[in-house]
Amino acid sequence: MSKRVKVSLIATLALVVVISGWVYFSLFGNPIKMNDAEEKVRAYLIQQKRYSSEEMIDITGNYSFTSSEAPYGASVTFADQPNDKYHYGLFKDGHIEQYSYTSDDPIHLESRIR
């Protein structure tokens, strides 16, 4: 195999890896940014909404490729409603907002006034 063929194969392989990574992050999000969204939502709920850590049993970062305003966010499960989730978006301007919930009786509902 000639040197030119080897270089072409390596360049093609590198291009495939880069494109695959770009497609993966476009569809499923950056895991580091999802973890950052979890931490920011946790801090928001503790510092601004005055929840304790014990009141939240799960916070999971998420990504939506369809949202241009708030692509990253987190789903929160509260201890007093373990079967329900409240969804928070982390907007590009830095603010955090609750945008949906799965509860039929939402006791952690936030107003949409900014």
DAURPE-V543713 format. One record per residue. N is the residue number from 1. SS is DSSP state (alpha for helix, beta for strand, coil for the rest). PSI is psi in radians with two decimals (999 if undefined). NEAR is the number of other ideal C-beta (glycine too) atoms within 8 Angstrom. Layout:
BEGIN
n = {N,N}
ss = {SS,SS}
psi = {PSI,PSI}
near = {NEAR,NEAR}
END
This chain:
BEGIN
n = {1,2,3,4,5,6,7,8,9,10,11,12,13,14,15,16,17,18,19,20,21,22,23,24,25,26,27,28,29,30,31,32,33,34,35,36,37,38,39,40,41,42,43,44,45,46,47,48,49,50,51,52,53,54,55,56,57,58,59,60,61,62,63,64,65,66,67,68,69,70,71,72,73,74,75,76,77,78,79,80,81,82,83,84,85,86,87,88,89,90,91,92,93,94,95,96,97,98,99,100,101,102,103,104,105,106,107,108,109,110,111,112,113,114}
ss = {coil,coil,alpha,alpha,alpha,alpha,alpha,alpha,alpha,alpha,alpha,alpha,alpha,alpha,alpha,alpha,alpha,alpha,alpha,alpha,alpha,alpha,alpha,alpha,alpha,alpha,alpha,alpha,coil,coil,alpha,alpha,alpha,alpha,alpha,alpha,alpha,alpha,alpha,alpha,alpha,alpha,alpha,alpha,alpha,alpha,alpha,alpha,coil,coil,coil,coil,alpha,alpha,alpha,beta,beta,beta,beta,beta,beta,beta,beta,coil,coil,coil,coil,coil,coil,coil,coil,beta,beta,beta,beta,beta,beta,beta,coil,coil,beta,beta,beta,beta,beta,beta,beta,beta,beta,beta,coil,coil,coil,coil,coil,beta,beta,beta,beta,beta,beta,coil,coil,coil,coil,coil,coil,coil,coil,coil,coil,coil,coil,coil}
psi = {2.28,2.84,-0.67,-0.69,-0.74,-0.79,-0.72,-0.74,-0.74,-0.75,-0.72,-0.76,-0.75,-0.72,-0.72,-0.73,-0.78,-0.81,-0.70,-0.74,-0.75,-0.77,-0.75,-0.89,-0.53,-0.63,-0.70,-0.12,2.90,2.09,-0.56,-0.72,-0.58,-0.71,-0.70,-0.71,-0.72,-0.85,-0.69,-0.68,-0.72,-0.84,-0.72,-0.82,-0.62,-0.83,-0.72,-0.62,-0.05,0.57,2.68,2.82,-0.58,-0.39,-0.27,2.10,-0.31,2.37,2.11,2.14,2.61,2.97,2.43,1.98,-0.17,-0.21,2.10,-0.42,-0.75,1.30,-0.47,2.64,-2.83,2.61,2.32,2.34,2.15,2.63,-0.60,-0.07,1.19,-0.25,0.05,2.70,2.51,2.27,2.29,2.40,2.46,1.79,2.72,-0.46,0.01,-0.26,2.74,2.40,2.41,2.26,-0.24,3.00,2.82,-0.02,2.49,-0.39,1.34,1.89,-0.14,0.46,2.33,2.59,2.72,0.32,2.25,999}
near = {3,5,5,6,8,9,8,8,8,8,8,8,8,8,8,8,8,8,8,8,8,8,8,8,9,7,7,6,12,7,6,6,11,13,9,10,14,12,8,11,15,12,8,11,11,11,7,6,8,5,9,5,7,5,8,13,6,7,11,7,13,12,12,8,8,3,8,3,7,12,9,13,15,15,12,14,12,13,8,6,10,8,3,11,8,15,13,14,12,11,10,5,4,4,6,9,11,10,8,6,11,6,10,3,4,9,7,11,7,7,4,5,3,4}
END
